Amino acid sequence: LKVDTKAPPGPPVASPPELVFSRASLEGDVRGENPGALATADRAELFPAVAVDDPGLRDNPLLITLLPGEGPGAARPRLEVASGGAVSAFVADRPALVLAGEGARFWARGGVELRAGEAQGACQLLEGSARRDPKEGLSLASARGTGEVRVEVDGNRATARALEIDGPARRVVLRGDARVVDRAGRVGLPAEALAYDVATRNWRMESAPGPDGRILRPRITLPGSGLELPLPQ
């Protein structure tokens, strides 16, 4: 553990200045726990009382940057947040977490792996938030991922331009050219919105306005039949 300190700003005083904790670097099996959340990494950096332009994070927010270990085969940092009675987990190269009394915000970039219940997937950029309950601690409020989005669960594979996770509803929604191939090989072509319910483990392709404003109705292709059928709305 390495701790940096600095003198508070202001004119010089005759008495020795009071040192203020400004940064800590941790190495070796770092584990940070907060009710409802768990962060693990080989290395981490802590910056207390950072300035955050977020009215929901006012109570001396703490910035935590999780770093991977050095060398081949090093474990990637992992962040877990309670979500609707389950756990949502995010693995990335360098995730960052801002933690305050009211809740938390987190970011991850580059080959982000995610799991929500039985659903697992990946994206390139992820941003999310958690809110704090006085009795139960932190719980996932929402998360949004973009860039090469894919989700897989129970043999069903889906891709899209963006994904949204609704923590309280335990729902994952893929948006923008969303496509799904189910276990039977049936292909959905394409939908603006594709939703997965974590609790019921069901997919739903929904009609939604496309980029040009027209309502796009999803369709499915039956393997080997040459037929396309509109999905019931």
N, C-alpha and C positions, 0 to 999 in steps of 0.2 A: 504494500500500500504506500503510495507516494502522495503527499498532501502539499499543495501550494497555498501560500497565503500572501496577502498584499495589504498595504496600509490604506485606510479609507481616504477618499479624495478630500482636499481642503488645504489651507495654508499650513505651513510647518508650525508645530507647537513645541514648547519647551520640554514637556514630558514625553516619554516614549509613546508613539502612537499605538492604538489598539489594532492588533492584527485581525484580519477578517478572512475566514475560510473561503477560498475562491475556486478550488479545483482539487479533485482526487483521482488518481489513476490506480486501478486495481488489476492484478494479473493472477491467473491460476484458478480455474474452477469457480468463477464468479457466479454468485446466486443471489438474486434480489427478490424478496417476497413482499407483497403488499396484499391485504385481504382482497381476494378476487383476481389477483394477477401474479404471474411468476416470470422472471427474466433470468436466462442462463447464458453464459458466454465464457470464453477463455480470458477475455480482457474487457474492461469497461472504463469509461471516464465519466465523472460526476461533476456537474457545475451547479451549485446551489444558487437560489434566488436570481434566476435569469429573468430578463425582460421579455415578456411574451405579449404580442398584440392579439389577445384573445380574452374577451370579458368573462369567459367561463373558467379561466385559470388565473386567479388573482392572488391566491394565498401562497406567496413565496415559492413559485414553481421550481422544481428540480429537473434539470436536463440530464438524462442518462443516455450515453452513446454506447452501444454494445459492439464489440469488435471481435473478429474471428481470431483464432490462434494462428501462429506462424508455422509454415511448413506444409507439405502435402498431407492430405487426410485430416487436417485440422477441422474441428467441429464448427459449424456456423452458429451464430447467435440465434436464440429462440425466445419468443415472447408468447405467453399464454394469458388469455383473458376470459373470465367467466362469461357465458353467453346463453341465456334462456335455459338454465338448468344443465347446460353442457359446457364445453370449453372450445374456444376458437384459438388456434395456434398459428403463429407466423414465424417462418424461418427466412433469414436474409443475410446478406454480407455485412451490412452495417446499419441495423435499425436504430432509430432514436426515439426516445420516450420523454415527454414532458409530463411530470407528475405534480399535482397540486391537491389541496384539500377537497376541491369541488369535483375533481375528475382527472382525466388524462387525455393527451393526444399522442399519436405515434405515427411514424413514417418509416418506410422501408423502400429500398431501391435495388434493382438488379437481381434477377432470378429469384423472385419472392415465391416461396412455397407456403401454401395455406391449407388449413384443415378446419372444417366446421361440421361437427358431428361425424357422420360417415363420409361426407363429401370432402374431396381433396382436390387441389388445383394449383395453378401458378399464374403469375402475372409479372410485369416488369416494375411497376410503380404501385405503391399502396399507401393510403392515408386513412387513418381511422380515429375514433374517439371512444372514450369510456366514461361513464358517469358513476359517481359514488353514492351508494346507499349507506346510511349510518349503521344499519344492522348487518348487511351482507357484503359490504365493501364494493370494489369496482366491478362493473359489468359492461360488456361491449354494447355501445349504443349503435354505431354504424361503422362501416369501412367501405372504401371504394378502391378498386384496382383497375389499372389500364395497361395496355401493351401486351399483345400475345396472350390474351386471357384464355385459359382452358380449365374445365372442371370435370372431374370423373367421380362417379359414385355407382356402386352396384352394377358395374359393367356398362353403364351409359356414359358416353363421352360428349362433351359440349364445348364449343368455342364461341368467342364473341370479341368485341372491341373493348368492352368494359364490364366490370362486375360490381355489384353492390350487395353488402351483407347487412341485413337488418337483425341486430342482435336480439332484441326483445321478441320479435316475431319468429326468430329462427328461420329466416328465409334468405336465400341467395338468388339474386336476379342478374342475369346476363343481358346486356343491351348492345344493340348495333350489330347487324349481320349475324345474329345468334343462330347457331346450327347445332343439332343434336343427332347422334346416332345411338339408338338404343340397343339393348342386348340382342334383340332379334334381327338387327341389321336395318331396321327402318330408319329412314333419313328424314329429318325435318328441314325444309327448304324455304328460304330462311325466315327468321322472325325478328322483329325489332325488340321483342322482350321474351325471355325464356326464364321461367321461375322454377326454383327447386325448394320444396318445403322440407326442412330438416326433420321435423317431427313426424310427418306422414311418409317421408321418403318418396314423394311424388313429384314429377315434372309437369309443367304446364307451359305451352307455347301460346302467347297472347297476341291479339291484334293490337297494333299501336301505330301512331303516325310515323312515317318514314322521313328521311331527310328533306324530301320535297313536299311534305305535308299530307301526302296521300296515306290512307289507312292501308297497312299491309296485313293481309291475312296469311298466317302460316299454313303450310301444306306438308303432308307426309308422302313419301314414296314407298310403296310396298315392294320388297325385293323380288325380282324375277317376274313381276306382273306387268310392268310398264304402265301402271296406273298411278295417278296422283289424286289424293283425296283431301279436300279442305278439312281442317280440324274443326270439331264442334266448338262453338263459342259459348 
